[in-house]
């Protein structure tokens, strides 16, 4: 059984993604297990970071367990 991550704020995830997105910290905090891929590729040279940032803004990126980010 996996531990459920604490529900994260959309605003907090936007700020963390903007400043630390290349390290994948926002994915780690949201419970994704593939966050380390962003760390070793520096966010896919920034491309994954931009995609994640846009997905968080539009509400398409959810917590790893499927829950919506809090407002």
N, C-alpha and C positions, 0 to 999 in steps of 0.2 A: 504494500500500500504506500502510495506516495504522499508526502506532506503537502497540504494545500498552502500555496503562497498567500500572503496578505494582499487584499485587494488594493490596487494602486490607483492613484489619482491621474486623470488624463493630463492635467496641467503639469504635474510633477514629471510624468513620463516624457512630455514634450521638452521640458527644460533639460532633463538628463540626456535625452536623445540628441538634442541640439549641441550640447557641450561635450558629452562623452559617448556619442553614438558610435564612433569608430572603434571603441573598445567593447561594445556590446553590453554595457552595463544595464541599459534599459531592458534588454531581453532577459538578462539574469534576474533582475528584480521582478519581471513578469512571469517567471517560472519556466522559460524555455530552456531546453537542454542543449541547444545548438549555439548558445551565445559565444562559446569559445571560437567558433569559426570566424565571427566578426573580429574577435581579438587578434587572431593570427593574420588576418587579411586587411586589418584596419578598416573594417566595415565595407569590404569589397571595394577598396579604394574610394570609399565615400558613396558608392552607388546604393548599397544596401541601406546605409544610414538615411539617405534622402528618401528612399522608398518607404522605410519604416516611419520616418517623420511624417510623410504625407498620409500613410495609413492610420497613424495615431490621430492626426487632425480630422480625417474623414470618419473615424470610428470603425474602420475596417480591421484594425489590429486589436485583438482581445487578449486577455490573460491566457496563458498556455492551457488552462483547463476550460476555456471557453467563456468565462465570465466577462462581462463588459467592464471597461475601466470606469471608475467612479468619476463623477463630475467635479 
